[in-house]
């Protein structure tokens, strides 16, 4: 039986993030790595979270705290808000995202602008700025069709208030 992938891609877990988490495939983009890292929290794949960190970040990884947070949270959704580079041919990229979860009975939101890079052909998470978004360049006061909707829904303007 197939289930929907927790990352919100609309695909099944088996055809989306599971191959990355199990090591059967490598995420081809920074966004795919971001989605699979979120999913790793939902399925408590703590080794994957460690192994997809940049080498210089691994000594600061607290396995016990990460495992407890993953276990004690109810993960309710991931919204990819923007990406910059991070494609299959790129060496670096950024992904702005919003992860929603319930912790200790309270609805929480984690907003981050994450940095990724390729190390020996593999995408790794470098670091992120919590609570930050990518700057949107506008030439007027109106959002562009593909900009995040200013209402905060996480959807593109053209699929939300601009429809």
HUNORNOR-V590009 format. One record per pair of residues at least 6 apart in sequence whose ideal C-beta (glycine too) atoms are under 6 Angstrom apart, sorted by sequence separation. I is the first residue (numbers start at 1). J is the second residue. If there is no record, write none. Layout:
i = <I/I>
j = <J/J>
This chain:
i = <5/19/27/149/9/20/86/101/116/143/153/5/40/85/149/27/40/100/116/117/2/3/7/84/146/147/151/5/50/98/99/115/136/149/2/5/83/115/145/149/98/145/82/114/143/81/20/81/112/113/80/96/112/17/21/79/95/113/46/111/46/78/94/113/17/77/93/21/76/76/92/44/75/21/44/91/7/73/74/41/73/86/7/7/6/42/41/6/96/96/38/31/82/30/98/29/29/28/34/38/30/34/31/30/81/8/54/7/52/53/54/52/79/30/33/30/26/27>
j = <11/25/33/155/16/27/93/108/123/150/160/13/48/93/157/36/49/109/125/126/12/13/17/94/156/157/161/16/61/109/110/126/147/160/14/17/95/127/157/161/111/158/96/128/157/96/36/97/128/129/97/113/130/36/40/98/114/132/66/131/67/99/115/134/39/100/116/45/100/101/117/70/101/48/71/118/35/101/102/70/103/116/38/39/39/75/75/42/133/134/78/83/134/86/154/86/87/88/95/99/93/97/95/95/148/78/124/78/124/125/126/125/154/116/123/123/122/123>
